[in-house]
Amino acid sequence: MISFFLLLTLTATDAISQVVAVVEDASADLPYQQFDFLERNTKIDLGESGYITLGYLNSCTYEEIRGGTVFIDAFQSNIFGGAVIREEVNCDGGGLVLDPNQSAQSGADVFRDVEVNEIQQIVVFGGPPIFISKEIIGKITLEDESTSDRLDLDHNRRVLDLKKNNFFLTDGSSYRITYKGSSFKVEIHFPEISSTKSPPLISRLVRLP
């Protein structure tokens, strides 16, 4: 007989999202696109020459996988019959932002607990943040805390890459983001000048509710 405590534990575990990775790139024949989120235990068949690039939210592990069968796990992929280049990168786990009501619930989008009235601080590495939402983002405000320069956007897509925007961003600066009545801070760090490889998308990812 399952105890009441164990039943509650199992129920809470089942309620929490198993989303663990984000697609950064994939071959055209796969049913995945950039910024698709993947749940744990997802199986991906790459065949002989298919490829997929993943960023893991919980471990900041970046993977370039070619060929074989891929099983998505909690911190990195299990790969059979394929090849992988794997490295640990700077990231803040996709920085899910929750409003006070959302933070009090166990639901499909909870990655971290946020106290009521807490101003969450998210760090992005490698340049301006990439905001991603489940739906069209709509209105979002970005304000430089040191200069008070402000950008108000009404974005009609679910992904907003500020690198492609004309708002001036400085290395090490902190910005207050206002979105759907919630505020949080994003601290931005640009890549090393000597680096020849672009930082992975997961390093700049901020997930919106």
C-alpha positions, 0 to 999 in steps of 0.5 A, spaced: 500 500 500 502 506 497 503 511 503 499 518 503 506 521 503 509 517 497 503 518 493 504 526 494 511 525 492 509 521 486 504 526 484 508 532 485 514 529 481 509 527 475 507 534 475 514 537 474 516 538 467 521 534 464 523 539 459 531 538 459 534 540 453 533 546 447 535 544 440 540 549 437 540 546 430 538 540 426 538 537 419 532 538 415 530 531 415 528 531 423 522 534 426 525 539 430 527 546 429 531 551 433 529 553 440 524 547 440 524 544 447 525 537 449 523 532 454 527 527 458 526 520 455 525 523 448 528 518 442 531 521 436 533 517 430 539 521 426 540 515 421 547 515 418 548 522 417 543 526 420 545 531 426 542 535 431 545 540 436 543 541 443 543 545 449 542 542 456 538 546 461 540 543 467 548 542 466 549 547 461 552 541 457 553 543 449 552 537 444 554 536 437 551 529 435 551 526 428 548 519 426 545 514 431 540 514 436 539 519 441 536 518 448 535 525 451 537 524 459 537 529 465 544 532 464 546 529 457 544 525 451 545 517 451 548 516 444 548 509 440 551 508 434 553 515 433 558 521 434 558 526 439 562 533 441 560 535 448 563 541 452 560 544 458 559 552 457 557 558 461 549 558 462 544 560 467 540 554 465 535 558 460 533 562 466 525 561 466 522 567 469 516 566 473 511 571 476 509 570 484 503 566 482 506 561 477 512 560 483 507 558 488 505 552 483 508 545 481 506 545 473 509 544 466 514 550 466 517 550 473 525 550 473 526 553 479 523 557 485 522 564 485 520 568 492 514 572 492 517 580 490 524 577 489 527 580 483 530 574 479 537 575 476 539 571 470 546 572 467 547 571 460 554 569 456 556 571 449 552 577 448 545 580 448 540 575 451 535 571 447 528 571 450 523 565 448 516 564 450 511 559 449 507 564 445 507 570 441 512 575 446 508 581 445 510 587 449 516 587 453 521 593 456 528 593 457 532 598 461 539 599 462 540 600 470 546 605 469 543 609 464 536 609 464 536 608 457 529 604 455 527 600 449 519 598 449 518 593 444 511 589 441 514 583 438 510 579 434 514 572 435 515 567 440 523 568 440 526 575 440 534 575 439 536 582 442 543 581 438 539 583 432 536 589 435 539 596 435 539 597 442 546 598 445 548 593 450 554 594 454 559 588 457 557 587 464 551 591 464 545 589 468 538 590 465 531 590 468 526 587 464 519 588 465 514 583 462 507 581 463 507 585 470 513 581 472 520 584 473 527 581 473 534 583 471 539 580 466 546 581 466 550 581 460 557 578 458 560 578 451 564 573 449 572 573 449 575 577 443 580 572 442 574 567 441 573 564 434 567 560 435 560 563 437 557 562 444 552 557 443 545 559 444 544 556 451 549 561 453 544 567 452 537 564 453 532 567 457 525 563 457 519 567 459 513 564 462 
